[in-house]
Amino acid sequence: MAFRSMRALLHAAAAGLALVSGALPALAQETVLIPNRVVYPGETVSADALKEVTLKPGKQAPEAVAVTLAELEGKVAKRTLLTGRYIPLSSLREAYLVEQGAAVEVVFVSGALTISASAVTLEPGSAGDLVKVRNIDSGKILSGTVMADGSIRVGAT
């Protein structure tokens, strides 16, 4: 059997599927979260600033956009998120554990040796970020990793 167009082929395939299964399968409709108000840079994205919308049948959300609350929960906007628009994952960041200018404890650990000192952060950072700090006593600038407790871990170079 020859088909004159792709449309004819699709109709024939759908008819065959309908005969076999009794009905066409229902397409799952995808939902995404979009802002219901403008979210400004530096603002934490909250559930009350979002609304869930169902995409039209056959539509899919673009790659690299937030579709679940888990992807947005606790995140901070890096740029303005406009009402009714998709939220690109690249426009979000983790909340900072240490802010610029905050007093922090700097810790050096090597085996049984532990040295700690007070320092001031020169840049903000989230857990796992490499940040620069200035030792309050010596004035030396060090680089270290932000730990989950807000301290800065430095190592020997």
N, C-alpha and C positions, 0 to 999 in steps of 0.2 A: 504494500500500500504506500503510495507516494504522497507526501505532504507538500503543499504549495508554499506554506509560510510557517514560521515559528509559532504563530498564534494558533494555526490549525493543529499543529503538533501538540501544543499545550492543552487545547480543548479535548483532543482525543485522549491524551494521557489522563486528564482530569475525569473524563467520562469512564475510562477504564478503571481508575481508582475508585470512582463512585460505585461502579458495579461490583467491585471486589469487596470494598469495605462498607458499602451502604451509604456512606456520606463522606464529604471532604473533611480532612482533619482540621480541627480548630487551631489557628495560629496563636501561639502564646503572645500576649501583648506585653511589651517591655515598659517598665516605669523608670523614670529618672527623677532626681531631685534638682530643683532650680530655686534660685532666690525669689522670695516674694516681696523683697525690698532691697535697696542698694546696700551692699556690704562693702565697707571702705577698707583700704589697706591697713593692716595692723589690728583689725577687729577679729575677734574669735567668732568663727561660724557657729551659730547656735541653731537648734532644731526649730525655734520659733521664727527664724529668718528664712526657713525653707518650706517649700511645698512639693508634694509628690504629684507628678503628672504622668499620665499614660500616653505613650506614643501611639500614633495612628497605626492601624494594622499594616504589617509589612515593613514598618520603619524600625530602624535600630539606632541606638545612641552611637555617636562617633567614638572612635577609640580614644582612650586617655581622658575621659570625662568621668566625674564622680556620679555613681548611680545608686549608692547605698549610704545610709547614715553613718555606717562604720568608717567609710572612707573620709567623711567630713568631720566626725566628732572630735572636738578638741583642737582642730586645725585653725590656723590663722591665715587670713587672706593676704597674699603678697601684692595683689593689685585689686582694683575695683571690680566687684562682681555685680553685674547688672541684672535687674529684675527680668525674669522670664528667659534668661539665657543659660546655656549649659555652663557647668563649672569645670574648667580644665584642671586636671590634677596638678599641672605645672604652676597654677596660680595659688597654690596652697603650700603652707610650710608647717612644721611642728611648732608648738609654742616654745618660747625661750625659757630655759631653766635659770639662766643668769642673764641679767641685763647689763648693758654697758655702764661702767662706773660703779658697779656693785662690789662690796667687800666680799671676798671669797677666801676659802682656805685652799692653799696649794699643797699637794701631798706628793712626795717622792718616796717610792717603795722599791727596795732592792733586797730580796731575801728577808732577813730579820731586821734590816735597817729601815726605819721609817723617819722621814724628816717632813715637818709641816711648817708652813709660813703663811703670813697674811699677805694678800695681794688685792689689787683692784683690777677688774676686767677692763680691757680696752675695746672689746667688742662683745655683742650679745651672742648667745649660743644655746643650742638644744643639746640633749644628751647625745654624746658621741661626736659632737662637733669639735674641731680644733680651733682654739681661741688663743689670743694673746692676752697676757696679764702683766702688770707691773708689780714687782715685789715692793711692799711698803717700806721695808727696812733698807734695802740696798738700792732701790730704784732700777734694778735690772729688769729687762723685759724677757719673759719666758713664754713659750708656747706649750699648751697642754690640752688634754681632752676633758670635756665636760662630763662628769659622772652623774648618775641618776640622782644622787643626793645633793647635787649642786656644787660639789667640790671640784677642783681641777687637778687632774693627775698628770704629773710631768715625769719625764724619763731621761736617762742619760743619753747623750748623743755622741 
